[in-house]
Amino acid sequence: MKGLITKSTGLWYQVFSENKTYKARLKGKFKLEGKKLTNPVAVGDWIEFELDEQIKDEGIITTIYPRENYVLRESPRKKGYDHIIASNIDQGVLVVTLKMPRTSLGFVDRFLISLEAFRIPGVIIFNKSDIYSHKDFSKIDLLKDTYEQAGYRVLVTSFNYDVLDDIKCLLLNKISLLSGHSGAGKSTLINNLIPQANQNVSNVSNFANKGVHTTTFAELFELNKNTKIIDTPGIKELGLSEVENEELSHYFPEMRKYLGMCKFHNCLHNNEPDCMIKKRIGKDISEIRYNSYLSILRGEDNRK
């Protein structure tokens, strides 16, 4: 039987096939292939599975179909391994907050880079507009201009109060990956869009200004037949995988059109002379994004 992975809970996976949900696990050989992945199967994967003859509604995954794309991060628990956040998606939607909790620009840019590996469109939603001051909105306006100039769509809203029509239009007829820090509002958005999802929601800790992890596993929800949302556990930090320093600028859309125009073919756009990227800073490459590029190049903490 062919099925879609809709939830990952570690050793077991939830599979949707022929209008029914099954519970399935991996055939042993997949764990012995030497892949450096903490999860050989991810939400969004299409698979083949065989039903267990003795246990009702349980099966064994026998085949994983090739992925059109995927979003990858370094495993936070197993050094040298990667973790697939989700696969076969049409767009990545990042929920960002200026406070309660604060989302760093380093985190935002690393998420966008992970999408750019497969040229997956990225959307940024600034949530919790109901708690921001005039000064906060000035910062949001600057960041909105910065990311729109780079080619990303940006929305400013509050999941608690605003009408969700714009977000529904954004998600319509797509498979969207929803990501962000714990406490940013992902579960609130899912509950507003799909009340039957009944996602747990917790308040942000005033002591640490951090969200409480309420989503434990990645899970796919269906808004309608052609519109699906993959909700993911809150991510504290995002370690980039499979991105070398020499190719980092390729994942910044505003830099791509100037690649190959620098004096040196292996220019890292840092201290090299006659660098076309540096000449465009303040014009069509923002200083904010360039500084973030340098931070990633130096391997600095993405939570700052």
KAMOQUI-V364998 format. One record per residue. RES is the residue in one small letter. PHI is phi in radians with two decimals (none if undefined). PSI is psi in radians with two decimals (999 if undefined). D_FIRST is the distance of its C-alpha to the first C-alpha in Angstrom with 1 decimal. Layout:
res: [RES/RES]
phi: [PHI/PHI]
psi: [PSI/PSI]
d_first: [D_FIRST/D_FIRST]
//
This chain:
res: [m/k/g/l/i/t/k/s/t/g/l/w/y/q/v/f/s/e/n/k/t/y/k/a/r/l/k/g/k/f/k/l/e/g/k/k/l/t/n/p/v/a/v/g/d/w/i/e/f/e/l/d/e/q/i/k/d/e/g/i/i/t/t/i/y/p/r/e/n/y/v/l/r/e/s/p/r/k/k/g/y/d/h/i/i/a/s/n/i/d/q/g/v/l/v/v/t/l/k/m/p/r/t/s/l/g/f/v/d/r/f/l/i/s/l/e/a/f/r/i/p/g/v/i/i/f/n/k/s/d/i/y/s/h/k/d/f/s/k/i/d/l/l/k/d/t/y/e/q/a/g/y/r/v/l/v/t/s/f/n/y/d/v/l/d/d/i/k/c/l/l/l/n/k/i/s/l/l/s/g/h/s/g/a/g/k/s/t/l/i/n/n/l/i/p/q/a/n/q/n/v/s/n/v/s/n/f/a/n/k/g/v/h/t/t/t/f/a/e/l/f/e/l/n/k/n/t/k/i/i/d/t/p/g/i/k/e/l/g/l/s/e/v/e/n/e/e/l/s/h/y/f/p/e/m/r/k/y/l/g/m/c/k/f/h/n/c/l/h/n/n/e/p/d/c/m/i/k/k/r/i/g/k/d/i/s/e/i/r/y/n/s/y/l/s/i/l/r/g/e/d/n/r/k]
phi: [none/-1.68/-2.57/-1.92/-1.27/-1.94/-2.76/-2.05/-2.17/1.80/-1.40/-1.95/-2.24/-1.62/-2.13/-1.84/-2.61/0.90/1.11/-2.48/-1.81/-2.16/-1.94/-2.42/-2.27/-1.35/-1.22/-0.90/-1.06/-1.12/-1.47/-1.99/-1.50/1.41/-1.23/-1.57/-2.19/-1.34/-2.37/-1.04/-2.05/-2.24/-1.07/1.83/-1.26/-1.73/-2.40/-1.89/-2.50/-1.96/-1.27/-1.27/-1.23/-1.80/-1.97/-1.14/1.09/-2.09/-2.62/-2.05/-1.34/-1.87/-2.48/-1.94/-1.23/-0.97/-1.52/-1.24/-2.86/-2.83/-1.97/-2.08/-2.46/-1.18/-1.15/-1.32/-1.94/-2.23/-1.07/1.51/-1.97/-1.99/-2.26/-1.44/-1.27/-2.91/-2.35/0.94/-1.91/-1.69/-2.81/-1.93/-2.02/-1.84/-1.58/-2.08/-2.35/-1.40/-2.70/0.89/-1.67/-1.51/-1.75/-1.36/-1.16/-1.06/-1.18/-0.99/-1.21/-1.16/-1.12/-1.11/-1.10/-1.11/-1.35/-1.12/-0.97/-2.04/0.94/-1.41/-1.02/-2.05/-2.21/-2.00/-2.01/-1.45/-1.69/1.20/-1.08/-1.28/-1.93/-1.58/-1.52/-1.04/-1.11/-1.08/-1.15/-1.10/-1.18/-1.09/-1.03/-1.13/-1.19/-1.06/-1.08/-1.05/-1.37/-1.18/-1.09/-1.38/1.89/-1.80/-1.48/-2.27/-2.12/-2.16/-2.78/-2.34/-1.14/-1.35/-2.23/-1.27/-1.16/-1.67/-1.02/-1.09/-1.25/-1.06/-1.10/-1.12/-1.56/-0.96/1.07/-2.38/-1.76/-1.96/-1.59/-1.84/-2.42/2.60/-1.22/-1.07/1.60/-1.32/2.09/-1.06/-1.16/-1.08/-1.10/-1.03/-1.13/-1.22/-1.41/-2.32/-0.94/-1.20/-1.15/0.93/-1.29/-1.20/-2.25/-2.19/-1.28/-1.35/-1.19/-1.20/-1.17/-1.87/0.99/-2.21/-1.38/-1.64/-1.15/-1.87/-1.70/-1.61/-2.26/-1.14/-2.60/-1.71/-2.05/-1.93/-1.39/-2.68/-0.96/-1.85/-2.18/-2.26/-2.19/-1.77/-1.54/-2.15/-1.04/-1.02/-1.87/-1.33/-2.50/-2.20/-1.46/-1.27/-2.20/1.10/-2.11/-1.54/-0.97/-1.14/-1.93/-0.98/-1.12/-1.14/-1.67/-1.89/-0.93/-1.26/-1.60/-0.98/-1.21/-1.83/-1.16/1.61/-1.75/-1.40/-1.07/-1.83/-1.18/-1.82/-1.08/-1.71/1.04/-2.05/-1.90/-1.27/-1.33/0.90/-1.67/-1.14/-1.07/-1.16/-1.20/-1.63/-1.13/1.56/-1.87/-1.85/-2.15/-1.32/-1.13/-1.07/-1.22/-1.14/-1.12/-1.16/-1.02/-1.12/-1.08/-1.19/-1.03/-1.47/1.27/-1.34/-1.09/-1.38/-1.56/-1.70]
psi: [2.50/2.38/2.90/2.25/2.08/-0.20/2.44/2.18/0.52/-1.85/-0.40/2.62/2.52/2.24/2.32/2.14/2.26/0.85/0.45/2.63/2.34/2.86/2.23/2.72/2.92/2.53/2.47/-0.62/-0.51/-0.45/-0.08/0.19/-0.03/0.17/2.35/1.09/2.38/-0.34/1.68/-0.46/2.41/2.77/2.30/-0.25/2.51/2.33/2.88/2.44/2.71/2.34/2.48/2.25/-0.39/-0.49/2.12/2.37/0.37/2.62/3.08/2.24/2.13/-0.45/2.40/2.07/2.61/2.45/2.46/-0.65/3.03/2.81/2.19/2.59/2.78/2.44/2.23/-0.22/-0.42/1.83/2.37/-0.04/2.73/2.83/2.20/2.07/-0.79/2.85/2.88/0.90/2.76/-0.45/2.72/2.26/2.05/2.13/2.11/2.49/2.48/-0.42/2.80/1.00/2.94/2.34/2.16/2.64/-0.50/-0.69/-0.78/-0.86/-0.60/-0.65/-0.78/-0.66/-0.70/-0.48/-0.67/-0.38/-0.57/0.28/0.71/2.21/2.47/2.47/2.40/2.21/2.01/1.92/2.96/0.63/-0.31/-0.23/0.09/2.56/3.05/-0.69/-0.69/-0.76/-0.55/-0.69/-0.72/-0.72/-0.72/-0.80/-0.65/-0.81/-0.72/-0.86/-0.53/-0.66/-0.56/-0.16/0.18/2.60/2.41/2.29/2.59/2.16/-3.13/2.08/-0.36/-0.48/-0.64/2.66/2.45/0.25/-0.76/-0.69/-0.67/-0.74/-0.65/-0.63/-0.33/2.29/0.54/2.78/1.99/2.34/2.16/2.14/2.97/3.07/2.74/2.35/-0.07/-0.38/0.21/-0.82/-0.62/-0.75/-0.80/-0.78/-0.63/-0.64/-0.70/1.43/-0.59/-0.21/-0.63/0.88/2.46/2.43/2.30/2.69/2.73/2.43/2.14/-0.50/-0.82/-0.10/0.66/2.66/2.70/2.31/1.93/-0.46/2.05/-0.62/2.66/2.44/2.47/2.26/2.61/2.07/-0.75/-3.05/-0.65/0.07/2.01/2.56/2.24/1.91/2.43/2.70/2.59/2.36/2.17/-0.80/2.71/1.80/2.17/2.51/2.57/0.44/1.96/2.70/-0.68/-0.41/0.04/-0.74/-0.36/-0.37/0.13/1.81/-0.64/-0.31/-0.45/-0.71/-0.22/-0.02/2.41/-0.08/-0.02/2.85/-0.73/2.36/-0.42/0.50/2.31/0.06/0.68/-1.43/0.04/2.53/2.80/0.85/2.09/-0.62/-0.79/-0.52/-0.41/-0.07/2.31/-0.13/-1.63/0.14/2.05/2.61/-0.58/-0.83/-0.65/-0.73/-0.62/-0.69/-0.80/-0.67/-0.75/-0.70/-0.65/-0.09/0.56/2.86/2.16/0.01/-0.06/999]
d_first: [0.0/3.8/6.5/10.3/12.5/15.2/17.4/18.5/20.7/21.5/19.6/17.0/14.7/13.8/10.4/10.2/7.4/8.7/12.1/11.6/12.1/10.9/12.8/11.6/13.9/14.3/14.6/18.4/18.9/18.1/21.1/23.3/23.0/26.1/24.7/27.2/24.7/24.9/21.3/19.0/16.3/17.6/17.2/16.1/13.8/10.6/8.3/5.4/5.4/6.3/8.1/11.8/13.6/16.7/16.0/14.7/12.2/12.0/9.7/10.3/9.5/9.8/10.1/11.9/12.4/16.2/17.8/20.2/22.4/22.9/25.8/27.1/29.9/31.7/30.7/33.5/33.1/32.5/34.9/33.7/30.1/28.3/25.9/23.4/24.2/21.4/19.6/19.1/21.9/24.5/27.4/28.8/31.0/33.5/35.4/38.9/41.9/45.5/46.2/44.7/43.0/44.2/41.7/43.3/43.3/42.2/38.9/38.5/39.1/36.8/33.9/34.8/35.0/31.5/30.4/32.7/31.1/28.5/30.9/28.9/31.3/32.9/34.4/36.8/37.6/40.8/40.4/43.1/45.7/47.4/48.8/50.1/53.7/55.4/55.4/51.6/51.1/53.3/51.0/47.9/49.6/50.3/46.7/45.3/47.5/46.6/42.9/43.1/45.4/42.8/40.3/38.4/38.1/39.9/40.1/42.5/41.8/41.6/38.5/40.8/42.9/42.0/40.1/36.6/36.7/37.0/34.1/31.9/32.9/32.2/28.6/27.8/24.9/24.1/22.0/24.9/25.3/28.0/30.2/33.7/35.9/35.6/37.8/37.6/35.9/32.2/31.4/34.1/32.7/29.2/31.0/33.2/30.4/27.8/30.0/27.1/25.9/29.0/29.2/32.1/35.1/38.1/41.5/42.5/44.8/48.4/49.4/47.1/46.1/42.5/39.4/37.8/34.2/32.4/28.9/27.6/24.1/22.6/20.7/19.3/21.0/20.7/24.1/22.8/19.8/21.0/22.7/21.3/23.3/22.4/25.2/26.2/28.6/32.2/33.2/36.8/37.0/34.9/35.4/34.7/32.7/32.9/36.0/39.2/42.6/43.3/40.3/40.5/42.5/39.7/37.7/40.5/40.3/44.0/44.9/42.7/45.0/47.9/46.4/48.4/51.5/52.9/55.7/53.5/50.2/48.9/50.3/48.7/50.6/52.4/55.9/56.0/58.7/58.1/54.6/53.4/50.9/53.8/55.9/53.4/53.3/54.7/54.0/50.4/49.2/49.9/51.7/49.2/46.3/48.4/49.4/45.8/45.1/48.0/46.8/43.4/45.1/47.3/44.3/45.8/44.2/42.0/42.9/46.4]
//
